[in-house]
Amino acid sequence: MSDTSQSSPTTAGIVTGMTIPPIYVKYEDKIKSYEEGMKVQWGRLCEMVDEKVLKKMKSKIVEVKEDKKVE
């Protein structure tokens, strides 16, 4: 085994650890505004999914009640 296979993950970690913080500092405002937009979009998506799930659950409950009345 060569040392390069073991040092490669370490080197990648060091490079990432030294590169990401300065990039974040440089583009912090853009990153935060993007984050806010994503939060809004995620909230809308969650609301849509909740509405669809609740609608399906309510329709299933109504079907079960109608089946019981028929019997």
N, CA, C and O atoms as a DFTB+ gen file, in Angstrom:
284 C
 N C O
     1  1       0.841      -1.186       0.000
     2  2       0.000       0.000       0.000
     3  2       0.877       1.237       0.000
     4  3       1.929       1.285       0.637
     5  1       0.427       2.205      -0.711
     6  2       1.193       3.449      -0.747
     7  2       0.605       4.456       0.231
     8  3      -0.550       4.345       0.641
     9  1       1.413       5.431       0.593
    10  2       0.969       6.459       1.528
    11  2      -0.039       7.417       0.899
    12  3      -0.792       8.072       1.619
    13  1      -0.066       7.509      -0.413
    14  2      -0.981       8.450      -1.060
    15  2      -2.435       8.064      -0.849
    16  3      -3.295       8.942      -0.770
    17  1      -2.734       6.770      -0.754
    18  2      -4.120       6.357      -0.551
    19  2      -4.616       6.755       0.834
    20  3      -5.799       7.049       1.010
    21  1      -3.721       6.766       1.817
    22  2      -4.114       7.144       3.167
    23  2      -4.078       8.649       3.374
    24  3      -4.862       9.178       4.163
    25  1      -3.195       9.341       2.693
    26  2      -3.088      10.780       2.900
    27  2      -4.085      11.557       2.055
    28  3      -4.336      12.734       2.315
    29  1      -4.648      10.917       1.059
    30  2      -5.585      11.606       0.176
    31  2      -6.812      12.130       0.924
    32  3      -7.168      13.293       0.736
    33  1      -7.475      11.327       1.761
    34  2      -8.605      11.875       2.518
    35  2      -8.172      12.971       3.492
    36  3      -8.897      13.943       3.703
    37  1      -7.000      12.810       4.078
    38  2      -6.492      13.830       4.989
    39  2      -6.221      15.119       4.243
    40  3      -6.581      16.200       4.710
    41  1      -5.596      15.013       3.099
    42  2      -5.302      16.192       2.290
    43  2      -6.594      16.869       1.851
    44  3      -6.699      18.095       1.881
    45  1      -7.564      16.078       1.449
    46  2      -8.851      16.644       1.030
    47  2      -9.513      17.378       2.190
    48  3     -10.100      18.443       1.997
    49  1      -9.424      16.824       3.374
    50  2      -9.999      17.475       4.554
    51  2      -9.316      18.788       4.872
    52  3      -9.973      19.774       5.206
    53  1      -8.005      18.801       4.770
    54  2      -7.254      20.026       5.046
    55  2      -7.579      21.097       4.014
    56  3      -7.817      22.254       4.363
    57  1      -7.587      20.710       2.750
    58  2      -7.890      21.681       1.690
    59  2      -9.307      22.230       1.863
    60  3      -9.529      23.434       1.741
    61  1     -10.252      21.355       2.143
    62  2     -11.632      21.798       2.353
    63  2     -11.731      22.709       3.564
    64  3     -12.389      23.749       3.514
    65  1     -11.085      22.324       4.637
    66  2     -11.122      23.122       5.860
    67  2     -10.495      24.489       5.711
    68  3     -10.869      25.428       6.415
    69  1      -9.550      24.609       4.803
    70  2      -8.893      25.902       4.609
    71  2      -9.534      26.715       3.486
    72  3      -9.278      27.914       3.376
    73  1     -10.351      26.092       2.663
    74  2     -10.949      26.786       1.522
    75  2     -12.361      27.282       1.816
    76  3     -12.696      28.416       1.474
    77  1     -13.181      26.464       2.434
    78  2     -14.588      26.801       2.640
    79  2     -14.785      28.040       3.517
    80  3     -15.578      28.903       3.140
    81  1     -14.114      28.179       4.657
    82  2     -14.354      29.374       5.482
    83  2     -14.100      30.704       4.758
    84  3     -14.934      31.602       4.868
    85  1     -12.996      30.873       4.029
    86  2     -12.827      32.155       3.315
    87  2     -13.885      32.382       2.232
    88  3     -14.311      33.515       2.004
    89  1     -14.303      31.313       1.573
    90  2     -15.353      31.454       0.560
    91  2     -16.650      31.891       1.228
    92  3     -17.360      32.751       0.706
    93  1     -16.959      31.305       2.376
    94  2     -18.179      31.687       3.091
    95  2     -18.115      33.149       3.519
    96  3     -19.094      33.881       3.376
    97  1     -16.979      33.571       4.039
    98  2     -16.835      34.966       4.469
    99  2     -17.007      35.906       3.282
   100  3     -17.648      36.950       3.403
   101  1     -16.446      35.543       2.151
   102  2     -16.520      36.402       0.969
   103  2     -17.954      36.523       0.445
   104  3     -18.379      37.610       0.051
   105  1     -18.695      35.425       0.439
   106  2     -20.035      35.408      -0.146
   107  2     -21.135      35.248       0.900
   108  3     -22.218      34.757       0.579
   109  1     -20.883      35.645       2.127
   110  2     -21.819      35.427       3.223
   111  2     -23.198      36.026       2.946
   112  3     -24.212      35.379       3.206
   113  1     -23.250      37.237       2.428
   114  2     -24.536      37.884       2.156
   115  2     -25.340      37.114       1.110
   116  3     -26.542      36.907       1.274
   117  1     -24.680      36.696       0.047
   118  2     -25.371      35.946      -1.003
   119  2     -25.855      34.594      -0.480
   120  3     -26.953      34.148      -0.812
   121  1     -25.032      33.951       0.335
   122  2     -25.399      32.652       0.890
   123  2     -26.613      32.792       1.797
   124  3     -27.529      31.970       1.746
   125  1     -26.623      33.832       2.627
   126  2     -27.746      34.027       3.550
   127  2     -29.031      34.361       2.803
   128  3     -30.100      33.877       3.174
   129  1     -28.945      35.182       1.756
   130  2     -30.157      35.504       0.997
   131  2     -30.678      34.262       0.274
   132  3     -31.889      34.058       0.186
   133  1     -29.782      33.444      -0.235
   134  2     -30.181      32.188      -0.875
   135  2     -30.848      31.270       0.149
   136  3     -31.847      30.613      -0.144
   137  1     -30.278      31.237       1.352
   138  2     -30.833      30.409       2.417
   139  2     -32.259      30.844       2.755
   140  3     -33.141      30.003       2.929
   141  1     -32.483      32.142       2.848
   142  2     -33.823      32.638       3.152
   143  2     -34.812      32.239       2.058
   144  3     -35.932      31.818       2.349
   145  1     -34.396      32.372       0.810
   146  2     -35.261      31.970      -0.298
   147  2     -35.590      30.490      -0.254
   148  3     -36.723      30.090      -0.523
   149  1     -34.604      29.680       0.083
   150  2     -34.831      28.241       0.173
   151  2     -35.783      27.906       1.323
   152  3     -36.597      26.990       1.205
   153  1     -35.685      28.640       2.429
   154  2     -36.604      28.413       3.547
   155  2     -38.041      28.694       3.123
   156  3     -38.953      27.945       3.473
   157  1     -38.243      29.774       2.370
   158  2     -39.583      30.123       1.896
   159  2     -40.101      29.033       0.962
   160  3     -41.241      28.589       1.097
   161  1     -39.271      28.603       0.021
   162  2     -39.686      27.556      -0.917
   163  2     -39.987      26.247      -0.186
   164  3     -40.954      25.559      -0.512
   165  1     -39.164      25.908       0.795
   166  2     -39.366      24.677       1.553
   167  2     -40.678      24.755       2.327
   168  3     -41.417      23.774       2.406
   169  1     -40.964      25.924       2.898
   170  2     -42.219      26.104       3.623
   171  2     -43.420      25.912       2.715
   172  3     -44.392      25.260       3.097
   173  1     -43.362      26.476       1.512
   174  2     -44.457      26.313       0.547
   175  2     -44.630      24.845       0.164
   176  3     -45.752      24.345       0.084
   177  1     -43.518      24.163      -0.070
   178  2     -43.575      22.750      -0.433
   179  2     -44.209      21.927       0.690
   180  3     -45.049      21.063       0.437
   181  1     -43.805      22.198       1.917
   182  2     -44.370      21.469       3.060
   183  2     -45.869      21.715       3.176
   184  3     -46.629      20.788       3.455
   185  1     -46.301      22.959       2.963
   186  2     -47.729      23.272       3.017
   187  2     -48.496      22.501       1.949
   188  3     -49.568      21.961       2.221
   189  1     -47.951      22.448       0.733
   190  2     -48.617      21.726      -0.351
   191  2     -48.743      20.241      -0.020
   192  3     -49.798      19.641      -0.224
   193  1     -47.671      19.658       0.489
   194  2     -47.693      18.231       0.830
   195  2     -48.689      17.985       1.954
   196  3     -49.458      17.025       1.904
   197  1     -48.681      18.844       2.967
   198  2     -49.622      18.694       4.075
   199  2     -51.066      18.755       3.585
   200  3     -51.897      17.944       3.994
   201  1     -51.365      19.714       2.712
   202  2     -52.721      19.840       2.183
   203  2     -53.131      18.586       1.420
   204  3     -54.245      18.090       1.589
   205  1     -52.238      18.075       0.582
   206  2     -52.561      16.885      -0.205
   207  2     -52.777      15.670       0.689
   208  3     -53.702      14.887       0.475
   209  1     -51.920      15.521       1.687
   210  2     -52.042      14.375       2.591
   211  2     -53.334      14.474       3.388
   212  3     -54.054      13.486       3.528
   213  1     -53.633      15.661       3.912
   214  2     -54.864      15.831       4.679
   215  2     -56.098      15.589       3.814
   216  3     -57.069      14.985       4.269
   217  1     -56.060      16.055       2.579
   218  2     -57.188      15.859       1.671
   219  2     -57.406      14.364       1.421
   220  3     -58.542      13.891       1.413
   221  1     -56.314      13.626       1.217
   222  2     -56.437      12.187       0.983
   223  2     -56.964      11.476       2.225
   224  3     -57.804      10.581       2.131
   225  1     -56.462      11.885       3.394
   226  2     -56.911      11.259       4.632
   227  2     -58.394      11.525       4.858
   228  3     -59.136      10.621       5.242
   229  1     -58.831      12.759       4.621
   230  2     -60.242      13.093       4.810
   231  2     -61.121      12.308       3.850
   232  3     -62.192      11.835       4.234
   233  1     -60.678      12.164       2.605
   234  2     -61.484      11.413       1.639
   235  2     -61.571       9.941       2.038
   236  3     -62.612       9.313       1.844
   237  1     -60.508       9.390       2.587
   238  2     -60.533       7.992       3.035
   239  2     -61.489       7.833       4.210
   240  3     -62.218       6.844       4.287
   241  1     -61.493       8.799       5.125
   242  2     -62.382       8.740       6.287
   243  2     -63.834       8.809       5.828
   244  3     -64.683       8.073       6.331
   245  1     -64.119       9.687       4.880
   246  2     -65.478       9.816       4.358
   247  2     -65.905       8.519       3.689
   248  3     -67.042       8.081       3.865
   249  1     -65.016       7.897       2.924
   250  2     -65.336       6.631       2.266
   251  2     -65.664       5.550       3.292
   252  3     -66.613       4.788       3.109
   253  1     -64.893       5.483       4.359
   254  2     -65.120       4.477       5.395
   255  2     -66.465       4.728       6.070
   256  3     -67.209       3.779       6.318
   257  1     -66.793       5.979       6.371
   258  2     -68.069       6.299       7.014
   259  2     -69.236       5.953       6.099
   260  3     -70.252       5.433       6.561
   261  1     -69.100       6.237       4.800
   262  2     -70.162       5.917       3.854
   263  2     -70.346       4.406       3.739
   264  3     -71.474       3.927       3.624
   265  1     -69.247       3.655       3.771
   266  2     -69.333       2.198       3.712
   267  2     -70.065       1.656       4.936
   268  3     -70.853       0.718       4.814
   269  1     -69.822       2.221       6.096
   270  2     -70.472       1.757       7.321
   271  2     -71.963       2.068       7.288
   272  3     -72.766       1.276       7.784
   273  1     -72.351       3.210       6.712
   274  2     -73.763       3.582       6.646
   275  2     -74.523       2.654       5.707
   276  3     -75.684       2.332       5.956
   277  1     -73.875       2.225       4.636
   278  2     -74.516       1.367       3.644
   279  2     -74.791      -0.011       4.230
   280  3     -75.816      -0.617       3.917
   281  1     -73.923      -0.500       5.048
   282  2     -74.056      -1.859       5.601
   283  2     -75.152      -1.934       6.558
   284  3     -75.409      -2.998       7.121
